[in-house]
């Protein structure tokens, strides 16, 4: 899972009406070992939000290596994005480590001092789990959504994701509105959302191959953008539960040009460039590039006619007022 990163702009009016589900992106080489090991722990031992503590206790080597990396990390050397992602992952790993050390335990709530007394070293600083959450993470980031990324190892807590949290997975511009029940999965190459963009209810964006939405583009409700897809021919296995060597996943960048608007229930497949000013009608399937300033409809989408460009004059008037 990744973290939403808005552009640095004091005029930003970006609205998130729902917590977005996002996934991971590549990081700098020096961070790779930590994130790779955390991702392996999460994908191997976390199922449907529950941790298999007994399996980790039987094979604790990788978890111990993660804790050792945490001890050597100087938080002051991290950028804001790296800091946020690292602390979330470190907190979750240390909670799991705490449970494993005393496993089996009846409940962390009944374990005196589980969050407040047991201490860990991060760089040269000694902290409890409460310190790491309240003073370090929320002391720097006043974002209540982060509670949903943290594990409290108890029934009733938000379910724990089975993927690592990564920095800079999704970049969001100014004046962006993303409605309820949208699912944005950043994947390996991430999602870049420009400014003045609306993504309506129930949209899905899969960013494995990279997805780019330029300024003033938008998605109507229930649109799906796939920059990665399984091979449906029957030659290979499919779905995320199967190791990559048994699959043939096709990945490719999806790009929406400025002022491109996509009608409800439309599906966009990998390796597609939707040109500037394109308008795609509802219930369409886009599986190839669309030329700029056309109105398209159908499965697969075909050009119906040219689209007017009057909106470009209105764009300039609007931008002058900002």
PLY file of the C-alpha trace (Angstrom):
ply
format ascii 1.0
element vertex 322
property float x
property float y
property float z
element edge 321
property int vertex1
property int vertex2
end_header
0.00 0.00 0.00
1.25 3.55 -0.70
0.75 7.06 0.44
-1.05 9.93 -1.25
1.29 12.84 -1.90
-0.27 16.18 -2.94
1.68 18.72 -4.96
3.33 21.38 -2.82
1.03 24.37 -3.35
-0.52 26.64 -0.74
-3.59 27.18 -2.96
-4.35 23.48 -3.06
-8.01 22.52 -2.68
-7.85 18.77 -3.02
-10.70 16.80 -1.48
-10.60 13.14 -0.51
-14.08 11.92 0.41
-12.85 8.40 1.05
-9.71 6.69 2.17
-8.08 5.46 -1.01
-6.62 1.99 -1.28
-3.25 2.25 -2.89
-0.30 0.02 -3.43
3.46 0.22 -3.71
6.00 1.93 -5.95
9.76 1.53 -6.29
12.00 3.39 -3.83
15.62 4.40 -3.58
18.18 1.61 -3.48
19.15 2.31 0.15
15.56 1.73 1.26
14.95 -1.31 -0.88
16.00 -3.97 1.63
13.66 -2.63 4.33
10.61 -2.33 2.08
11.28 -5.64 0.34
11.46 -7.51 3.64
8.38 -5.79 5.07
6.43 -6.55 1.90
7.46 -10.22 2.11
6.33 -10.44 5.74
2.99 -8.81 4.95
2.25 -10.79 1.80
3.29 -14.10 3.39
1.81 -13.89 6.86
-1.14 -11.46 6.63
-4.39 -12.94 5.33
-7.71 -11.07 5.25
-6.32 -8.53 7.72
-5.18 -11.15 10.25
-1.55 -11.97 11.08
-0.31 -15.57 11.35
1.83 -14.99 14.43
2.54 -18.67 15.03
4.12 -19.01 11.57
6.29 -15.94 12.13
7.36 -17.21 15.56
8.44 -20.48 13.92
10.54 -18.56 11.39
11.44 -15.14 12.89
14.67 -14.45 10.95
13.28 -11.89 8.50
11.30 -10.06 11.17
14.45 -9.83 13.32
16.35 -8.44 10.33
13.66 -5.77 9.85
13.90 -4.76 13.51
17.69 -4.48 13.11
17.23 -2.14 10.13
14.76 -0.03 12.13
17.36 0.34 14.90
19.93 1.66 12.41
17.64 4.17 10.69
18.04 7.87 11.40
14.63 9.47 10.87
16.23 12.88 10.39
17.74 11.76 7.08
14.34 10.93 5.53
12.17 13.17 3.37
8.59 13.74 4.52
7.28 11.02 2.19
9.98 8.55 3.25
9.45 9.43 6.92
5.71 8.79 6.77
6.03 5.46 4.95
8.94 4.26 7.09
7.24 5.04 10.41
3.99 3.32 9.39
5.86 0.17 8.35
8.16 0.29 11.39
5.19 0.64 13.74
3.38 -2.33 12.20
6.52 -4.48 12.24
7.25 -3.61 15.88
3.69 -4.45 16.90
4.06 -7.84 15.23
7.49 -8.25 16.85
6.02 -7.49 20.28
3.27 -10.07 19.82
5.67 -12.73 18.53
8.00 -12.26 21.50
5.23 -13.21 23.92
3.20 -15.47 21.68
0.78 -16.99 22.42
-0.88 -14.12 24.29
-4.57 -13.73 25.07
-4.88 -10.09 24.05
-2.55 -7.12 23.61
-5.12 -5.03 25.46
-4.59 -7.21 28.54
-0.80 -7.10 28.21
0.31 -4.39 30.62
2.50 -1.82 28.94
2.33 -3.43 25.48
2.08 -0.04 23.77
3.38 2.27 26.49
6.26 0.52 28.24
8.10 -1.75 25.81
10.74 0.32 24.06
12.60 0.11 20.77
15.57 1.95 19.32
15.15 3.92 16.12
18.46 5.46 15.25
19.69 6.97 18.52
16.20 7.44 19.97
14.42 5.01 22.31
10.65 4.99 21.87
7.57 3.03 22.90
4.89 2.17 20.36
2.72 4.97 21.79
5.63 7.40 21.29
6.12 6.25 17.72
2.45 6.70 16.91
1.47 9.82 18.84
4.68 11.84 19.07
6.57 10.83 15.96
3.95 10.02 13.29
1.01 12.20 14.36
3.34 14.81 15.77
4.52 15.42 12.21
1.44 14.50 10.15
-2.00 15.70 11.31
-3.88 13.19 9.18
-6.47 11.02 10.92
-6.59 8.64 7.92
-3.21 7.27 9.00
-4.93 5.45 11.87
-6.32 3.08 9.26
-2.78 2.11 8.21
-1.63 1.15 11.71
-1.97 -2.26 13.32
-3.14 -2.54 16.92
-3.10 -6.36 16.89
-6.62 -6.59 18.27
-10.07 -7.56 17.02
-11.96 -4.37 16.23
-8.94 -2.60 14.73
-8.89 -1.71 11.03
-7.79 -4.78 9.00
-4.09 -4.81 8.28
-3.10 -4.57 4.62
-1.01 -7.42 3.23
1.24 -5.06 1.26
3.98 -2.66 2.32
3.35 1.09 2.53
5.61 2.99 0.15
6.48 6.67 -0.34
5.46 8.69 -3.39
3.07 6.11 -4.81
0.35 8.52 -5.89
0.83 12.18 -6.75
-2.24 14.43 -6.65
-2.49 17.98 -7.96
-4.66 20.95 -6.95
-8.46 21.13 -6.93
-8.98 17.38 -7.14
-12.10 15.57 -5.97
-12.14 11.79 -5.53
-15.55 10.43 -4.49
-16.58 7.56 -2.20
-15.65 3.94 -2.87
-12.90 4.63 -5.37
-9.98 2.19 -5.40
-6.58 3.45 -6.57
-3.87 0.77 -6.64
-0.56 2.47 -7.41
1.40 -0.70 -8.20
4.97 -0.49 -9.47
4.84 2.70 -11.54
2.20 4.66 -9.69
-0.59 7.08 -10.50
-0.16 10.77 -11.31
-3.27 12.94 -11.09
-3.07 16.53 -12.34
-5.15 19.51 -11.27
-8.86 20.29 -11.63
-9.80 16.64 -11.90
-12.90 14.78 -10.70
-12.90 10.99 -10.21
-16.49 9.95 -9.52
-17.95 7.19 -7.34
-16.79 3.57 -7.65
-13.91 4.20 -10.07
-10.95 1.81 -10.18
-7.44 2.77 -11.29
-4.71 0.08 -11.42
-1.30 1.75 -11.70
1.13 -1.13 -12.26
2.10 0.07 -15.72
1.70 3.75 -14.86
-1.43 5.94 -15.10
-1.35 9.67 -15.87
-4.37 11.98 -15.75
-3.59 15.45 -17.08
-5.27 18.67 -15.95
-9.04 19.02 -16.44
-9.51 15.35 -17.34
-12.08 13.27 -15.49
-13.76 9.94 -14.91
-17.50 9.44 -14.52
-18.78 6.88 -12.03
-17.76 3.21 -12.30
-14.96 3.77 -14.79
-12.03 1.35 -14.70
-8.46 2.03 -15.84
-6.17 -1.00 -16.06
-2.49 -0.42 -16.81
-1.95 -4.14 -16.16
-4.08 -7.15 -17.03
-3.84 -10.93 -16.94
-3.54 -13.06 -20.08
-7.07 -14.30 -20.80
-6.04 -16.72 -23.57
-5.71 -19.71 -21.25
-1.97 -20.09 -21.90
-1.09 -19.09 -18.32
-2.58 -18.92 -14.86
-4.25 -15.72 -13.68
-5.02 -13.59 -10.57
-2.85 -12.13 -7.78
-2.76 -15.29 -5.65
-0.54 -17.02 -8.24
3.27 -16.40 -8.41
4.43 -14.26 -11.33
6.32 -17.10 -13.04
3.01 -18.87 -13.76
1.35 -15.78 -15.27
1.74 -13.49 -18.25
0.69 -10.07 -17.01
0.52 -7.42 -19.72
1.50 -3.95 -18.51
1.46 -0.62 -20.28
1.09 3.08 -19.54
-2.34 4.69 -19.69
-2.45 8.41 -20.41
-5.44 10.76 -20.36
-4.73 14.09 -22.06
-5.97 17.47 -20.89
-9.75 17.86 -21.00
-10.30 14.17 -21.76
-13.59 13.05 -20.22
-14.59 9.42 -19.79
-18.26 8.38 -19.57
-19.71 6.11 -16.91
-18.96 2.36 -16.91
-16.12 2.74 -19.43
-13.12 0.41 -19.27
-9.64 1.46 -20.41
-7.01 -1.23 -21.04
-3.15 -1.03 -20.91
-1.00 0.76 -23.50
-3.59 3.41 -24.31
-3.08 7.12 -24.99
-6.34 9.08 -24.89
-5.56 12.34 -26.65
-6.23 15.88 -25.47
-9.89 16.82 -25.48
-11.25 13.34 -26.15
-14.79 12.54 -25.03
-15.64 8.85 -24.53
-19.29 7.85 -24.23
-20.74 5.65 -21.50
-20.23 1.87 -21.50
-17.30 2.03 -23.92
-14.18 -0.16 -24.11
-10.96 1.68 -24.95
-8.25 -0.73 -26.12
-6.24 1.49 -28.49
-5.04 5.09 -28.78
-7.63 7.80 -29.38
-6.78 10.86 -31.48
-7.18 14.30 -29.83
-10.49 16.17 -29.83
-12.66 13.31 -30.96
-15.94 12.01 -29.56
-15.78 8.23 -29.19
-18.26 5.53 -28.29
-18.62 1.76 -28.41
-16.95 -1.53 -27.60
-14.31 -1.10 -28.85
-14.56 2.71 -28.92
-14.85 4.28 -32.37
-14.79 7.91 -33.40
-18.23 9.43 -33.93
-17.31 13.03 -34.70
-15.03 15.92 -33.76
-15.37 17.62 -30.38
-15.62 21.41 -30.10
-12.73 23.36 -28.54
-14.69 26.28 -27.05
-13.74 25.06 -23.58
-10.12 26.16 -24.16
-11.23 29.81 -24.04
-13.11 29.16 -20.82
-10.04 27.42 -19.39
-7.94 30.56 -19.88
-10.60 32.75 -18.26
-10.81 30.38 -15.31
-7.05 30.22 -14.82
-6.77 34.03 -14.85
-9.17 34.16 -11.91
-7.12 31.77 -9.79
0 1
1 2
2 3
3 4
4 5
5 6
6 7
7 8
8 9
9 10
10 11
11 12
12 13
13 14
14 15
15 16
16 17
17 18
18 19
19 20
20 21
21 22
22 23
23 24
24 25
25 26
26 27
27 28
28 29
29 30
30 31
31 32
32 33
33 34
34 35
35 36
36 37
37 38
38 39
39 40
40 41
41 42
42 43
43 44
44 45
45 46
46 47
47 48
48 49
49 50
50 51
51 52
52 53
53 54
54 55
55 56
56 57
57 58
58 59
59 60
60 61
61 62
62 63
63 64
64 65
65 66
66 67
67 68
68 69
69 70
70 71
71 72
72 73
73 74
74 75
75 76
76 77
77 78
78 79
79 80
80 81
81 82
82 83
83 84
84 85
85 86
86 87
87 88
88 89
89 90
90 91
91 92
92 93
93 94
94 95
95 96
96 97
97 98
98 99
99 100
100 101
101 102
102 103
103 104
104 105
105 106
106 107
107 108
108 109
109 110
110 111
111 112
112 113
113 114
114 115
115 116
116 117
117 118
118 119
119 120
120 121
121 122
122 123
123 124
124 125
125 126
126 127
127 128
128 129
129 130
130 131
131 132
132 133
133 134
134 135
135 136
136 137
137 138
138 139
139 140
140 141
141 142
142 143
143 144
144 145
145 146
146 147
147 148
148 149
149 150
150 151
151 152
152 153
153 154
154 155
155 156
156 157
157 158
158 159
159 160
160 161
161 162
162 163
163 164
164 165
165 166
166 167
167 168
168 169
169 170
170 171
171 172
172 173
173 174
174 175
175 176
176 177
177 178
178 179
179 180
180 181
181 182
182 183
183 184
184 185
185 186
186 187
187 188
188 189
189 190
190 191
191 192
192 193
193 194
194 195
195 196
196 197
197 198
198 199
199 200
200 201
201 202
202 203
203 204
204 205
205 206
206 207
207 208
208 209
209 210
210 211
211 212
212 213
213 214
214 215
215 216
216 217
217 218
218 219
219 220
220 221
221 222
222 223
223 224
224 225
225 226
226 227
227 228
228 229
229 230
230 231
231 232
232 233
233 234
234 235
235 236
236 237
237 238
238 239
239 240
240 241
241 242
242 243
243 244
244 245
245 246
246 247
247 248
248 249
249 250
250 251
251 252
252 253
253 254
254 255
255 256
256 257
257 258
258 259
259 260
260 261
261 262
262 263
263 264
264 265
265 266
266 267
267 268
268 269
269 270
270 271
271 272
272 273
273 274
274 275
275 276
276 277
277 278
278 279
279 280
280 281
281 282
282 283
283 284
284 285
285 286
286 287
287 288
288 289
289 290
290 291
291 292
292 293
293 294
294 295
295 296
296 297
297 298
298 299
299 300
300 301
301 302
302 303
303 304
304 305
305 306
306 307
307 308
308 309
309 310
310 311
311 312
312 313
313 314
314 315
315 316
316 317
317 318
318 319
319 320
320 321
